[in-house]
Structures are given as C-alpha cells and as structure tokens.
C-alpha cells in the first residue's frame, strides 16, 4: 500500500495522507460521490475528479503488480528467473516495459528463428553478433554445414543465423523502446484511397491522400481515418522515415564494417521490415487509438454531464407532442409528477390537414388538464407543429418549448419503456419521454443508453468498456449531485444513487408500491438488503419531501442529524426553525461543533443545506424560441443571424440546432474572436447562442455558422448558397432582420450572459 500511496501522491500532487485515506475508503466500499460529499475531513476536501483519478490509478498499479507476479511465476516454472532478471522485472514501472522484458521468454509460435535454432545455428548467430574481425568467418560458417540438420550451404547457415539475430533485435527491450519513441515523435500517418473506391468513399474525401504527424494528430481525425480503413476505403500506415529508424537500430547493433557486421546489418534491416517495424507500428496504432479514445470519451463525458444537468422545467402539468405528418402527431398529457393522464393523436398537417379538429383537441386538453407547458419534439414536422400550436393563440402562461428528442425512439422501444408502459405502443411512450425530458432531463435521460443520446464524437468507434465506465461515472456524479426523491424516482434513476444498484433500486420501488411512500430515511432500512453500509452510502442522496423529519428533504446525512439537533437546542429552537430563519443560522458558531471526526468543511455544508434544503444545483429553466422565418435549410441565407441551441460539442467544433432538420456547424476557428483551445471553453450543451450563417451547401445539406464578430455582415446579405436562392424570408409582420446596431447589442448581451 505504501509504495502505491507515495507514487500516486507524487503523480497527482496530492498529500500522501489524503491519498491513503481515499484508497482506504474506496477499499472499504465507499463510492466516489459519498467520499467527495461526506468524508471531506479525511480527504482534505478532494473533489470527485481527484478521487476518481486515485481510484483509477490504484487499479492500474494493482493490475501491473498482478501481471508482474504472473510473469515471475512463468519465469520460475521455465527455470529462467535469474536475480538480475527478477530485479529488472521488479523495477519495471509500466506494463509496456514489463512486457518488453518478458518478450524474449514468452512462449511463442514456431518462427524462422526457432527453425534455425533447431538446426544448431544459434552459436553461429553468437559469433556474428560478436563481430570479431580476428575470426575467420568462412571457416566458422563451414563448421555449421550439416546436411542431416538441413544446412547444406553457406548461405543457408548465414540465413538461419540472421533469422536468429533478427528475432533478437525485435525482442531487445532497448531497441523496442527506441523505436517506440521514434514512431511516436517523428512518425506520420499516411492515408491513401483504395483505387476504385473514390465514389463510394466521398465522406472520407479528406483522407484520399493525407499525411499527418502522429504526435499531433487530433482524436477525431485518428478515429475518422481508422473508420475509413475499417470500411475498406483507404489504406493507413503509421511509420517514421525508414532511413532514420534503420540508422538508430544499426547504431545499437552494428559494431563495425567487417563481414560479420555486414551480416548483422542485413539481419537488422530484415528485423525492421519483417518483425520490429510491424510490431511497433501495431503498438503505436494501439497507443494512438487509446489516446484518441480517451479524448473522445472525455468530450462525450463532458457533453453528457452538461446534458444531464440541463435546466429542468420542474413539476408542472405538461402536454407533449411527438410530431409527424402522415401518421399524425401523438399527444400526451402528464401531471406534475410526469404521470400519464391522457393520450391522443391529431392530424394538423398534410395529407389529412385536420387543422380545426386538431386545434379544438389541443385547446380542450390544455383546459381540462390545466397545462402549463407544451413540449414539442424536434424531429420530423417539428417546426410545422410549433407553428400550428402558436397559431392557436393559447393562454400566454402556457410555454411552448421545442425539446431535443435524441434517444426518445431508443427509449420507447426499450425494456425500460415496456416495463413502465406495457399497455401503450412506442409512439405514446416516445411522446411521454419528450414531455418528461422537459420536466426533468436527468430523470428521463438516465433511462436511455448514453451512447444513444447523440452527443460526442465517434462514440461507436472507441473502446466500449472504457466509454461505459466513464459515462456511468458521469451519470452517477450527476444523479448524486442533484439528489433523488425516493418516493417518486424510477428504478432507473435510483440505481445510480451511491451504494445502490439495479437490485436495490427495484427493491425500493417494490417496497414503496407495497407499503406506500417512505415517511423517513430510517424506514429505508426495512427494504430487503438495505443494510447499514448501504444506508451510510445512499441515505444522504435520497430525499423525502414532506416527511416526518425536515432534514430528510436535505443533503444533510443522517449521521449528522445529532449535530443539527444540538445546534437547535443551543439556540432554544426547533430544527424547522433553523431551516426557516437566517437570523437563527447567523448565530451558529461552527467552531463550537468541531470534533475529531467532524470538521469545518462538513459543518459548512450542513449550514448551507439548512439555508436551502435539497437545493438543485441546476440552473433555472429559461424558455427559448427559434427564428420563425426558418422552417427548412432552403430558407437560410448567408449573413442571417439566428438564435440556436448548442446540441453537440466535438474537438473540431460545435453543432447548433437552429430549428430545422439539419444542425449547423460552428468550426472551432469561428467560435470567438480569440484563439480557442477547445470549444468547451466557449459554449456548453443546451446553451442558447446567437449565430451567423456563413455558408449553405444545399447539395450536401451542410450549414456553416459563426459566432465571431467579424461574421456579422448585413442582415440582407446576398445569398452565397451552392444552389439557387429565394428572397430573404420575412416574419409574420413583414419585417426582416433587426437593425445592425440592435443585433450587435443583442449579441454582446448573449456573450456576456453565457461566457
């Protein structure tokens, strides 16, 4: 343990005692959210990122030691473990170094070198490697001619010896380390289109004849090239200049210019071409793939975090619409808790065009169920449906919101949806998901496989195990940061609570259905398998509003209730009084309650919770509307300035929903007037932004956008689309874009607000 602690402390620049405390908590079954929230005194208030880094690094080091012990045992069984080798294996600080040392001894399939050794040519290889010019090489070689062993000529003897030398070169740890460094620092990716595949591979056109340094190739291009190669559209290599590689190898193995050295040089060249080069190239491809995966997963995880923590509308009656043309618009009405009250189908669009009947239905449902918001999915017929709903002149207090429905179809066909709504078809389930997503994005999105939500880049190409682990961490972090109302939460939401899981989550739901709502947190212990350890990990993140104890609605952990009760007693008031009176809370001297186990960080958290029990860390919901002039890509003109919502963030840029079927792309270079290292520095998922259209490529259905001030041309700029253009669209009142000075002020206001 001690060596792990010191190494991790050094690598992460965290005090050793904090690292040790964190490892002990993790080994004891504590979760990352629990440690970060309720064990600050032990960890020095480490956040979830640092705790997760310690968790992951200790797992890597333990895996390294596990592999080291397996290798040592293998070497013992082979009788080849010398004190020197054991010391080298023990000193190896990476898995790569460990495997390099083990490679010469690893059991392998039959090779040319193996055959040469069977012919008795290994001593000749030793003679050649010595490169002693004083030895009569011809006589030495002749002594190895043996027809019975299959060595009939001088060339056969030398060839066999070279195969042995080539294998030694390939397995030499220093040679492999040198080549690995050369490939990574000076190697290049080279992509070429496979002749005859040009027309089929147009989406990979950029890589038809592409060359790029391995060291600086960004994640998205590495993954794009690998996908193109996998789909058999391009060939891809990852190599340095051959001359430099051979020069490095020869400097290590070739000691002179005599006949023996010439043989060694030939063996080195053969080794590089046949063994070492391909082996290191495969390694480097794996290393760069892992690097690209890590970056893509990081982007995906951050996008997912922002998506899950998007502003919730809250508990309001909602009418949700899954729009469509021919099959109609599926309509559902949900109460404040998201319970389905009614479902129907309306046909306001072509071909039925039952506008009057559809309008009457919507008006009646809004009145009957006291609807406060209408959620419209952003799929097919979304803008037309939005326009139809707005034409009904509904009461002004009813919000009309377009909701990103990515993944709703996946949910509606899932086992989760079938379990929730067994008596309804997928269209009803999809509409319910759209409405609930508006009310509480987190509670609804946890039901969908994160990879189906539609954020990130190349999520299907990266290591799926690593992706799932990272995304699960994000979901767990978000769920526990917000907290979960135990009496209304779904099984899918509960299962991400610290210390729980699918089985316990289902047990909670079953107990709730059988005995009714939980009255206090202590009652959770009656749930099957909900033991003391689980209670410790989970209780602080589970909320019970309107329960017997007001603290049960807060993030104050039950283990700290006695502290709050003592505070109330000292002030001669009730706990409820403390939670309602800022004046009383101001009288609390936190230092008075410090003990060996409870310090100021925990006490300050308690005080914050008393002020805002169960506070939601998510931002307040703000309504948003797209530009009513724009219904399709054909309505766009270069120079238009439009409101949009950030839908996805990648390494190379940001995709923005401007209210039509196609998302627009803001390239990284167009996000701000200053240099941007990564788009996430400027925008967040679901952020409301103002963008300028810079190009419309109608044939490829691509839209280029900008947020740079230099892109703000005249509102009526002439079209520069790659197709014929229509006149600039006007709004319902016949007005074109706002005046330049008004729009500039609006953009400045938006930038100040969202940065």
N, C-alpha and C positions, 0 to 999 in steps of 0.2 A: 504493500500500500504506500509506504513512504516514498519509494522511488517514483511511483506514479504521481503522487501529490507534488513533489518537487518539480518534475518535468512539466506537468500541466500548469503549475503556478508560473513557471518561467515562460512557457509558450503563450499563455493568456494574460500575463502580467496581473495576476490576482494573488493576494496574500495566501501562502500555503495553508494557514489555519482555516481560511474561508473555503478553499478547495477541498480540504479534508472533511470539513463539516458537510459540505454539499454532497460529496461522494457517500458519506455515511448515511445521510438522509435518503439518497437515491437507492442505496443498497437496502435500506430499511423499508422500501416500498413507497416512499413519498413521491408524488408527481411534481413535475416542473411548476405548474401553476400554484400548487399548495406551498412549495418551498419559497417561491417568489413572494407570495402574499402573506404567509403566516409564520415564516421562520427567518425573518429579516435579521434578528439579533445574531443568529448562528452564522449566516452567510455574509453579513456586512451589507445587507440590502442589495444583493446581486439581483439583476433583472432576469427575465425568462431567457433572453438571448445568451447571457453568460452561463446560466445554469444548464441550458441545453448544450452549449459548447463543451462544458465539463463532462456532461453525460456522454456525448458522442466520442470525445477524446479518450475517456477511460475505457469505453467499449473497444475502441481501436487498439489501445495498448494491451488490453487483455487478450484480444484476438491475436495480436502479434506474439505475445508470450505463449499462447496456446499453440500456434503454428511452430514457434521455436522449439517447444518441447516435443512436438510430433517429429520434427526433423532430427533432433538429437536422438530420439529413440530409434528412428530409422537408421541413423548412422551407427548407433551401438549394435543394432542387430546385424548390420553389414560388416561389423568389425573394423570400421574405418575412422572411428572417432578418436583423433589424437588430442592431446592437451592444447596444441596450437589451434586446431580446428574448433574445438569447443570454445576457446577464448574468442575466436573470430565470430562464431555464431552468437555468443552471448553479447558481443559488442555491437552487433547489427541493430541499428535503431529504426530501420524501415523494413517493410515487407519486401520491397524490391531488392534491397541489399541482402536480406536473408535468402531469398530465392536465388540470387546470383551466386552466392556462396555454395548453395546446395546443388546447383545445376549440374556440375561435373559428376556428382554422385547419384543423381536422381535416376531411378530405373527408367530406361528408355527403349523405344522400339529399335529394331535392327537397322543399322546405318552402314554407310560405306566404310566408316572408321571402324565399326565393330567387325566387319568382314576382314579388314586389313589386320586388325589385331589378332584375329583367329589364324591368320596366315603367318603370324610371328613377326610382323613388321614394326611393332612398337619400338623395339630397340633402335631400328634404323631411323624412326622419327626422332628419337632422343639424340642420335648422332647429328642429324640435320639441324635440330634446334640448337645444339651446342655451337654450330657454325665455326668449328675449329679448322682453320686453313692448313694446319700441320698434318691433318689426317688425309690419307689417300682415299678420297671419296669413292673412286671407282672400285677399288678393292673392297671397301666396306660394303658397297651395294652388292657386289658379286657374291659376297658371303651369304646373302639373303635369298639368292636364287634357289628355289626348291619346287620342282615340278609336282611333287606329291601334294604340296600345300597349295598348288595353283599359282605359284610365282615363277613364270617361265622366262621373263625377260627383265632387263634392267629397268625399262620404262614401267613395267608392272610393279616392280618393287618400289620405285620412286613415287609412282602414282598412289600406291597404297599408303606410303609414309606421309604423303602430302594430305591425304584424306584425314589421317590421324591428327596432323598438325592443324588442319582447317577446323576440325572439331574442337581442339584445344583453344584455338583463337576465339571461336564462337562462344566458348564456355568460360573464358577468362573474365573474372569479375571486374578487373580494371578496364579491360577492353570494352566490356559492355557499358560500364559507367561512362567512359569517354565518348562512345558512340551515341549513347542516350543523350548526353549533354549537347553533342554536335547537332543531332537531329532536331532537338527542341529549340536550340538557339539559332541555328542557321539553316534548318531545313525549310522546304517550301511545299505547300500543297499545289499540285498541278492537276487540273481537271481538263478533260477533252471529251467532246461529244462523240459518241459511237457513230461511225458513218452509217447513214440511212435512218437515224433516229431523230433527225433535226425537227421534222414536222410534229412528231409526237411529243417532243420534249420542250415545247415552246415556253412553258412556265419556268424552265431551268436555263433559259437562253443566256443568262449572265455567266453561266459556267461552261459554255461551249468551248471556250479557250481561255481558261482562267489560271492565274498564278498568284500565290499569296504566301507571305511568311507565316510559318507555323506558329511562331512566337506571338504574333499579334492578331491572328485570325479570330474574329469575334464569334461568339457562341452561335448566333443564328446562321452564319454562313457555313460554319463547320457542319451543323446539323442539316442544312439545305443540301450541301454537297454530298453528304453521306446518304441522304434520302434519294437524291438523283442517281447515285451509284447503285443503291439497293434496287431501285426501279429499273436498272439496266439501261439508263440513258447516257451515262458518262462513265469514263474510267477515271480513277482518282489515285494519285500517288502522294506519298509524304516522305520526301528524301532530301538530303543535302547534296552539295556538289560532290560527285564521286571522287574527284581528284583529292579533295581535302580529306575526305574520310579515309581513303587509302593511305594518304601521307601520314595521318595520325596513327593508323594501325602499323604501318611499316616502321615508323619511328620507335614503336614499342617492341616489335618482334624481330625486325631485320637488323642484324648487327654488323654487317659488312657487305662486301661485293663479290665474295668468292662463290664457287659452285653451290655450296651448301646454303649460303644466304640467298642465292637465286631461287633455289627450291623452296625455301621458306617464304620468299616474296610471292612466288606462284601460289603457295598454299594460302597466304593471307588474302590475296585477290580472290581466289576461289571461295574462301570462307565468307568474305564480304558479299559476294554476289549470290551465293547459294544458301548460306546459313545465317551469318550475323546480321547482314543488312535487312533481309526479310523479317528476321526475328525482332530486331529493334524497330523496324517500321511498324510492325503489328503492335508492339508495345506503345509506340508513340501515338498511333491511331487510337489505342485504348485510353492513353493518358489525355489526349486532346478531346476525345469523346466524353470522358469523365468531367473534364474541365468545362466543356460546353454544356453538359447535362447540369452541372452544379449551377452555372449561370442561368440557364433556362428555368431550372427548378426554383432558384431564388426569385426570379422575375415572377413566375407563376404564383409562388407562395405570397409574395408581397401584394400582387393583384388580388389574390383570393382574400387576404386579410382585409384589404380595403373594401372589397365587395361584401364580405360578411358583416363588416361594421358600418355598412351604409345606413343612412338615416332612416329610422322606421316611422311610418305614419302614426303608429300606435293603435290603441284599441278603439276603433271606430267602425260602424257598420259600412260595409263596402259592397258595391256592385262591381263584379269583374266580368270582362268581356274577352273571349278568345276570338278575334275577328276572322272572317273568311268571306269569300264571295259566293261561289256556287252552293257550298254546304251550309251557308249561313253563319251567323255569329252566335257562339254559345255564351249564354248569360247565366251567372250565378249570383245569389245574394248571400252574404256572410254576415253573421253578427259580430259583436265587438271581440269575441274570442276566436273568430275565424270558423265558427260552426256553420255548416251549410244549411240554409233556411229554404232556398228555392232555386230551381234551375229551369231554364227555358231556352228557346232558340228563336232568333229574329232574322229577317231577311231584308235588310235595308238596301242591299246592293244588287247589281246585275247578277244573274238574269231575272230573279224574282222582282226585285225593286219594290218591296212592300214597305215603302217609307212611312206611310201614315200608320199602319198597323204596328210597325216596329217602334215608332215614336210613342204611341199610346202605351205599349207594353213597358217601355223604359220609364215613362212618367209615373205609371201606376206602381211599379216596383219601388221606385225611389220614395214615393209617398208611403206605401204600405210598410216598408222595412226601414223607414227613416234614414235613408242612405246619406252618408256624409262625404263619400268619395267614390269616384268611378275609376277603376283600373283597366286600361286597355293594353293588351299585349302588342308588342312592336313587330309582329310578323306580318304575313300577307294581309292586305286590306286594312292595316293599322291606321294610316293617315285618313283614309276614306271614312273609317268608323269614327275616328276622332272628330272629323268634320261633321258627320251626321249627328253625333252626340251634342256638339256645341250648337248646332242649328236648332236644337230642341228648346233652347232658352230655359234651361233648368234653373232652380233657385241658386243664387250666387254662392251660397255657403257650400255647395257640392263641388268639391275639387275634381278636376278631370286630369288624370295622370297617365302618361304612357309608361309602361313597365317593360323592362328588358325581360323577355321570356326565354332566354337561352337556357336550355336544360329542362324546360317545362314538359316537353314531349317525352323526354327520357324518364322524368318522374312519373308522368301519367301512365306509362306502360310498365312501371316497376312493381316489384313485390310489395314495396312500402305503400304505394298508392292503392294497390289491390287490397291490402290489409286494412287501410284506412277507409276506403270507399268501395267495398266489394259489390255493391248493387248499382254502381254507376259506370258508364263507359269512359273511355280515355278522354273524350272531348270535355266532359264535365270535370274530370279530375284536373285537366290542363287549365281550365278556367279558374278552378279553386286555387291552384298553385299560383296563378298570376295575381289573384286578389290577396292571398296570404303573403306573397312576396312583397307587396306594397306595405302591408301592415307591419310585418317583421321579417326583413330579408334573412336574418340569421336563422331564425326558427324554421324557415321554409327551405333555405338552401342547404342545410345540413342533411336533408333527405335525398339530395342529388349527389351522385358521384362527382367530386370536384373536377375531374378531367372533362366532364360533360358541360361544364358551366360556360365555357367559351372565353376564358381569359388565359393569357400566357402565350408562349410560342413553342411550336414543335413538341407539345406535351405527349404526343403518342410515339415520339422517337427517342425520348430519354429513358433512362433506367427507371422502370416502372416501380420497382421496390423502393428506390430512393425517393421517387416522386410521391408515392403514397405516404411514406414516413413523414416527409416534410409537410405535405398537405394536412395530414392528420394532426401534426403538431400545431399548425395554424388554426385548424378548426377547434381543437381543444383549448388553445390560448384564447380565442375569441369568445367561445361559449362561456368559459370561466371568468373572463374579464367582464362580461355583461351580467352573468348570473342567470339562474333558471328558476322560474316559478314552478315549483314541484307539483302544484295541483292542476296545472293546465298544460304542462310541457308534454310533447310527444316522446315516444320511446326513442326516436332518432336523435332528439335534442338531449335527452337525459343521458344517453350512452356516452356522450363526450364530457360529461361532468367528471371532475377529478375523482379518481378512485372507483368510478362505476364502470360500466361496460354494457354490452347488449343484454346479458342475462339479468343483471341487477336492475337495469333500466326497465326491462319488461316486468320484473317482479314489483317494482314501484307502481307501474301502471295497473297491474293486476290487483294489487292491494288497494289502490285508490278506487278502482271500479267496484271492488267488493265491499269496502268499509266506508267509502266516501272521502271527502277531502281531508288532508292531514291538518291537524289543529296546531301542532307544534313540531319542532325539529326532533325532539326526543322520540316522537312516535315513529320516526323513520327506522328506529332500531327494531321495530316489530316486523319490518319487512324481511322475508326469508333471505338469509345470507348477508344481511346488512349488519355486520359486526362492528366492534369498537374501532378497528383500524379503518374500515371503510367510512364509518361515521366521522372520524378525525379528518380524513382526506376530503370528504364530499360536503359535509354539513355547511361550511361557510359559503359555499357556492350555490346552495339551494335556498330559495326564498319561499316564505309562506306569508302572503299578504293577508291582513285582517285575521291573523291567528291569535292565539292566547297570549303570546309574548311579542311585544312590538319589535324586539331585537331580531326575531325570526325573519323579518322582512328586510333585514340589512345584511351587509357583508361581515358584520362582527361575528367571529367564530364563537360557538357555544363555550369553548374552553376559556373565553374571556368575559363571559357574562358576569362573573362574580366581580370583575373589575368595575364594570359599568354600575352594577348594583351598589358597590362600595362608594363610587362617586356620587350616586344619587343619595345614599344615606348620609354622606358627609355634608351634602347641601340641603338635607332635610326635605327632599322632594322625591318624586317617583321617576322611574326610567323614562316614562312617557313625557314627563315634564322636561327632562333633559333634552329629549329629542325635539321638543317643540319650542324651547326657549334659548335663543342665542345668548341672552343675558346670563342665564344659569351656566351655560357652557363656558362663557368667558371667565367664570370664577374658578374653573378647574385648574389646579396646578399639577400638570402631568408628572413632574419630578417626584411628587409625593407617592406615586403608584409604581415607580420603577422597582423591579426586583431582580434577582439573579437570572430569571428566565424571561422576564418581560421588560423591554427597554423602550426608549422614546419612539423609535420607528413604529412599533406596534401600537403604542398609546396614541400617537398622532393619527394613525389610520383609524383607530376607534373613534377619536374625536371627529374626524372627517365624516365618518359614517353616521354618527349621531346627528350631524348637521343635515346630511342628505342621505337618509337610509335607502340602500338599494339603488343608489344613483346609477343611471345608464351612461356609460362613457361615450356613447354615440352622439353625433351632432344632431341638432334639431332638424326635422324634416322641412325642406323648402320646396314649394311647388315649382314646376318648370313647364314651359311650353315651347314647342318647335315653331319655326317660321311658317306661318300659314300659307305662304306663297309656294312653298316647295312640297310637292307631292311625289315626284319621281326624279330620277337623275336628269331627265330631259329638261326639267325646269331650271337647272343650275346654270349660272353664267360666271365666268371668270370675273373676279372683283366683288362678287356678292359677299356680304358679311352676315354670318348666320349664327344663331345660338346652337350649341351642341352639348352632348354629354359624353364624357370620356368612357369608352366601352372596353378598351383593352390597351395595355401598355407593354411594349416589347423593347428590346435593346435598340432597335433601329428607328423607332418612332411610336406614335400614338394613334390608335384608331378611334374615330369620333362618330357617334350616332347623330346625324343631323335630321333625322326624321323620315328617311327613305330607306328602301331595302338595302342599298349599298352603304357601307361605312366609308367615311373619308379618312385619308391617312395624312397625319402631320409628321413629316420626316423630322428626325431629331434636330437637324440643322434649322428647321423652321419653327421651333418651339418658343424661342426667345431671342432677343437681340444679343444676349451674351452667349458665351460658349456653354454647352450643356453636356456634362459627362454622361448622364443617364436621364432619360425622360422623366423618371420618377422624382427628379429634383424639382420639376416644374408643375406637374399635374398629378392627380390621384384618380383612381377609378370612381366613376359616377360624379366627378366634378363637373360643374356647369362652366362652360367656356364659350368665348366668342371667337369664331374662326373666319378666315378669309379664303374664298375659293381661288386657287391659283391655277388649276388645270382640271379639265373634264375630258377623260378619254372614253368616249361613248362605246367604241367597238369592244374594248376590254372591260368596260363598266368600272373604271377606276377614277377616283376623285382625289386630287391633291389639295391639301389645305395648309394654312399657315397661321401662326399666332404672332409673327413678327410685325412690328410697327411698320416696317418698310413695305409690307404686303397690302397695306390699306390704300388701295387705289380708289378712284371714283366709284361711287355706288352703281353707276350705269356703264361701267367699263365694257368695251366691246367684247363680244364673245371670242374665245380662243379655244373652243372645243374642237375635237377632231371629227366633227360631223356638222351638218347644217344646224343652225341655232334659231330658236324662236326669239321674239322680242322679250325684253325683261318683263317677268310676271309682276302683277300688281296685287295688293291686298284687296280686301272686300270694299274698302273705301276709295279704291283707285289710287292710293298713294304708293310711291316707290320707296326705295330705301331711305332711312333717316338722313338728315343733312350730315356732311362730313364732320363738323365740329361736335354734333350731338353724339355721333357714333364713337369718335375718339374719346370723348368724356366717358362714355359707357364702357369702352374697353379698358380705360385706365382704372375705372371703378372696379371692374371684374378682376383685373390683375391684382389690385390692392387687396381684394377680398379673398382670393383663392391662393395667394402665394404665401 
